[in-house]
Amino acid sequence: MDPFAGSNRSVVARYLAGEMSLDSAASQLAELWRDLARVEGPAKQRTRSRWPGEAYELSDEDIPKLRALMERVEANMDLINEGARRYLKEPRTSAFDDVVRLLARDVARTLGVEQVPVVWYFADNARQLEIRNSEDRCIEDVQQYFQDTFVDTTWPACTRHPNHPLDYVDGAWCCPRDRAAVARLGELPHRSR
């Protein structure tokens, strides 16, 4: 599969046309490049100069916008990794860390292990805020990130009605329609990707 075919070009095109924000486009491209590196390896990623079978003309106004986009993509990738490193730097043994481990398990099962650093990044953020209910804040932030960056707009998807996300309530993922508990935190079923 070529991650640069079709929809990926449209990320750049939509951004250049003003239909998509810089942050949203950068987040999507960062994820696409991570996928490309995993599928094709870094050497092939570096040699790719344009999208296969697709070409479009860039105006003079597009060049600074593309530079800003590439800088934001790099920053997004570094920011998440740096926050994840900060969180993992010390042993974590609190009740908060138990929740983070369960959340990371759910992310790995449903979105893949490559998305787990996002959990650690938001865990680091929540810990630095030193607020009550930092567990809920971390879960909410992770869920919102995956939805806002289009990693998965219904994460975690309801197994009863897959067209909407579940809500996190008192240690469980619940269907917002009928309030039924679908799975305990850390026990979401594996999802084929």
N, C-alpha and C positions, 0 to 999 in steps of 0.2 A: 504494500500500500504506500502510496506517495502522499505524505502529509501536506505537500505543497500544492497539490492539485485542487482545483475547484474552489471550495469554500475558503481556503487560506488566502488566496489571492483577493477574495472579496473582503477580507479583513482590512487589507491595505487600501483597497479601492474605496471601501466605505469610510475609512478614516480620512483619506485624502479628500473625499467628497463632503466631509463634515457631517456624515451620518452616524459617526461613532466617536466617542470621546478618546482622548489620548490614553488615559488609564485603561480603559476597556480594551482598546486595540493592543496595547502593550502587554497586558495580561494574557490575552489570547495568543499573541505571537510567541511569548515566552514559553507557553505550554506547547505550542506547535513545534518550537525548536527543540524542546526537551524530548518530544516524541521522535523527531527526526534523528537526533543524536542517538537515541536508544535503538531505533530501527536500522539506520544506515551507518552509524559511527561518526565520530568527529571529523575524520579526514574527508569523507564525502560531503558532510555538511559545509565545510569550509570551501569546497570547490564549487558549490552551487551558486550561480550568480543571478539566476532568474528562475521563475516558475516554468516548468516544462510546458511547452505548447502555448504559453500565454505571453503576450507582450502588450505593453501600453506605454504611451508617451508620457513622460514626466514634464511638467511645466517648471519654470524657474521658481514659482511659489511652492511647488511640491518638495523641493530639495530640503529646505530647512525643516519642513514638517516631518519628512522621513528621518532626518537626523534626530529630531526630538523623539520620534517614535522609537528609534533604535536605542537611544540613551535610556528611555524609560523601560524598555524591555530588559536591558542589562540591569538596571536598578531594581526592577521587580524581582529578577532572579536572585540577585545578590542580597536584597533585603530579606527575603524569606529564608534563604540559607543562613544568613548571619543571625537572624532571630532564632532559628532552629538550633544553631550551634550554641548560642547563649543559654538556651533552655537546657540543652543536653550536657552542658559543661560540668555540672555538679550532680551528684546522686540525688534522685528525687524519690522521696518516700512518704510524702504527705497524702492526705485524702484527696486533695486537688490533683496530685500526680496520678493517683489511681484512676480518677475520672479521665484525665488526659490519655492514659494508656488505653482505656476502653474506647474513647473517641477515636484514637489512632487505629484501633482494630477495626472499627466500623468503616473508617475511611479506606483502609487497605482492602477490606473485603468488597467494598462497593465501587471504589474509584481506582484502586491500585496503589501499591506501595510508594510509587513516585509522588503521590499527593500527601503522604504523611508529614513531610517537613512543614506543610501549611499548618497542621495541628500544633506542632512544636512552636512555630512562629507566634501563633495566637495565644498559646499557653504562656510564652514569655511575655507577651503584651499584657495579658490578664494578671499575671503575677506582679508585674511592675506597677499596675494600678493600685494594688493593695485594697481591693474593694470587697465587700461582702458578696457572696454568690459569684465569686470569680469563676467557678466551674460553669455556671449558666452563661456567663459572659463569653467565655472561651468557646463554648459550643455554639452559641448564637453567632459569634464572629466567624467561625469556621463555616458554618452553614451559609451565612450571607456571602462570604467570599466565593464559595463554589457557585452560588447562584448568580452573583453579580458579574463574575468573570466568565460565565457561560461554560465552566467546566461541566456543570450539570445543573440546569435551572430548576430541577425538582429534587435536589439532594437534601436528605435521603428520600427517595421516592416511596410513596405509600404502596405497600404490596397489595392492599385491598383495592385501591383506586390509583393506578400508576401515573395519573396526570397531575398530581399535586404532591408537595413535600410533606413529610411528617413533622410534627411539632415535638420538641423535647419537653417532657413534663415529669418531674419527680423521678428521675432515673430511668425513664422509658421513652421510646419513640412512639408517639400516639397519632392516630388519624384525626385530623382536625374536623372532619365531617361528622364522625360518630363517636369521637373521643375514646375509641377502643385502643388499648395498648397493643402495638404490633410487635415490638421487641424491646428487651431491656437494652440499655446502653452497652455496647460492646458485643451485642448478639445479632446485629443485622445479618441477614443471609448473604452469602456470596452472590455477586451479580456477574454474569458473563459479560465481557466487554467486546 
